[in-house]
Amino acid sequence: MDEILEILEKDGRMSIEDIAKMLRKKPADVKKAISKYEKDGIILKYKAVINRELIKENETEVRALIEVNLTPQKDLGFDKIAERIYSFPEVSSCYLVSGTYDLLLIVRGKDLHTVARFVAEKLSPMDHVKGVVTHFLLKKYKEDGVVLKQKEENKRIAISY
Amino acid sequence: MKNLISKKVEEMQPSGIRAFFDLVLGMKDVISLGVGEPDFVTPWQIREAGIYSLEEGFTSYTSNKGLYKLRLSLHNFLKSKYGLEYCPEEEMLITVGVSEGVDLAMRAIINPGDKILIPSPGYVSYGPMTELAGGTPVYIDTKETGFKVTPANLEKSIDKKTKGIIFNYPVNPTGISYKKKELEEIKKILLKHKLLIITDEVYGDLTYDFEHVPFPTLSGAKEQTLYLNGFSKGYAMTGWRVGYACGPKEIIAAMTKIHQYTIMCVSITSQIAACEALHSGRKSVEEMKREYKRRRELVCDGLTRLGLDHVRPQGAFYVFPSVKKSGLTGFDFAKKLLEEQKVAVVPGTAFGKEFQDRIRISYASSYEDLKESLNRMEIFLKRGGSCG
C-alpha cells in the first residue's frame, strides 16, 4: 500500500506538509495523490476515534456484535438482504464472513433495551434471516489499531549520550 | 582509597557535565531533548519473542560468538540489503551493543603508543576507550568543514603511528552523514595509509536524504574495515544491548578472545529478541524513520526561526546548533534553559572541548514535546539569554 495511505490510516489529520516531509515529496504531489484517492473512493472519509468510556456525561452507548444466519436468495446471494440490514442506522458495521454464520454486524444503541428491541423487532423478523446470536460488548481494549488506554509514562532516563 | 585506583583510570578525564546530568535527573517535569535513545518502545512482536523465550526456558549461555541463528540471520540480512557478505562462523561476533564492539576493537588492535583517529565532535566513549586500551586518541577537527571528515583534514591528522580510525556515521551528536562519493574519497586516503577502519554505523537505518552506504561495501574497503552495528537505534532496542561486529576473521578472532573472557556472551533473551527484530521488525524501522524525518523538519525549521545556526542533519536524531547568538556558552545555555524553561539539552562540550558554543538537541521525543520545547526556547531567547 502507498505510504501516504499508510500514514493517513494511522493519523487522518496528518497535514500534507508533514506527509511531504516524511516521504521527501513535494507537498503539491502529496495533495494531488490524496485528492485522487478521495475522488476514486479509496479514501472514503476522515473521522475521530473516540474513547467513549472516558466521556463523563450520562450519554452512554451500548454495542453488540451480532451473528446473523441467512438464507441466500436466488441470483442475489446475500447482497440484497445485507443491504436491507446495513441500511439501518443502528448497524455501524456489516461483514459477510465464512464459518458458522453469514453476517457479522456491529450494532450501536443508547442502551441494552434499544439494541434488544432492534434485534427483536427489526432484524429477527426479516425475511431470509434464519437466526441471530447477540453478543453485548463489555470492554473495548483496542479498536482499529488504537489501544484504548491512557498513555504510559516515559521510562527512559531523562538525559544520556 | 585513592591510591588503590589504577593510574590509567585515575588519569581519565571525568566528564565535565556529569553534574549537569545530575541536575536534569533531579528535576521533575522536564521536557528532555537530551536523550540519546529512541522514545519508541521496542515493537511488541520483538518484546514478545523475548518473553516467550523465557517461558520456554532459554536461560543459558550461548556460544561466545553469539547464537548461530542470529549470526546467520544477520548474514542473510546484510547480504540482501547491502550485498555485504560475512561468514557467520568466522567473520561475525555478537556484542553487548556497539559499545562493547568498540572496546574490543581497541583492545584487540592497539599496542602502546598507537594512535587512533577520532573525528570531533563525536560520541563520548571513543577517546576514553582508546586510552584504556593504551592508545592515543588523535582528534580530527571538523569544525570548519561542516562537521565532516574530508580528505584534507584526514590527511593532516595521519602520521606513522596512526593505526586506525573510528568512523561513525550518521554522527552522534551532529546527525551529519556521508554520501557514497564522499566515502570513496575518504576511503582512498585510509587505504593508502593502510589504516584499520572501524565504522560505527548504529544510526545507519536512520538516514533520511539518501541511502546509507556501509563502509565495507566500498570496493576494496572490506578487508580493512571492521563494521560495527547494532539493534539499539533502528529497532528501538537500546536496553537489550545487542550489537554485532563484522570484519576480517583475524580481527574477529582476536576480539572474540577478549570477549570470551570478559563478557562470555550477550544475554540469550536479547539475542533471541534480535532474531525476531531481523525477522519481522523492518516495517517498524521504516515507520519510526518516517516519524523522525517529520520531527527533523520541525526542529530544523524551529532553529532557523530562532536564528540558531546549525548544519542540517542527514541522519540519526540529533542537531548540533550554535547558541552563540544568545551570548551564552553551550553549558550556561543548557543550564539556564533547564532552570528557567525546564527543557533539557546536552552542552556541546560533552562531544569535544572545542564546542563551547554548541548544544546537542535530540529529536527522539514526541512531536508535541518538540513543538513545546521550541516555543520555550523562543521565550528563553527573547527574555534575554543575550543579556546573560
Chai-1 contact restraints between the chains, C-beta under 6 A:
chainA,res_idxA,chainB,res_idxB,connection_type,confidence,min_distance_angstrom,max_distance_angstrom,comment,restraint_id
A,D18,B,R294,contact,1.0,0.0,6.0,A-B,restraint_1
A,K21,B,K293,contact,1.0,0.0,6.0,A-B,restraint_2
A,K21,B,R294,contact,1.0,0.0,6.0,A-B,restraint_3
A,K21,B,E297,contact,1.0,0.0,6.0,A-B,restraint_4
A,M22,B,R290,contact,1.0,0.0,6.0,A-B,restraint_5
A,M22,B,K293,contact,1.0,0.0,6.0,A-B,restraint_6
A,M22,B,R294,contact,1.0,0.0,6.0,A-B,restraint_7
A,R156,B,V35,contact,1.0,0.0,6.0,A-B,restraint_8
A,A158,B,V24,contact,1.0,0.0,6.0,A-B,restraint_9
A,A158,B,L25,contact,1.0,0.0,6.0,A-B,restraint_10
A,A158,B,V30,contact,1.0,0.0,6.0,A-B,restraint_11
A,A158,B,S32,contact,1.0,0.0,6.0,A-B,restraint_12
A,I159,B,F21,contact,1.0,0.0,6.0,A-B,restraint_13
A,I159,B,V24,contact,1.0,0.0,6.0,A-B,restraint_14
A,I159,B,S32,contact,1.0,0.0,6.0,A-B,restraint_15
A,I159,B,G34,contact,1.0,0.0,6.0,A-B,restraint_16
A,I159,B,A344,contact,1.0,0.0,6.0,A-B,restraint_17
A,S160,B,V35,contact,1.0,0.0,6.0,A-B,restraint_18
A,S160,B,G36,contact,1.0,0.0,6.0,A-B,restraint_19
A,Y161,B,G36,contact,1.0,0.0,6.0,A-B,restraint_20
A,Y161,B,V124,contact,1.0,0.0,6.0,A-B,restraint_21
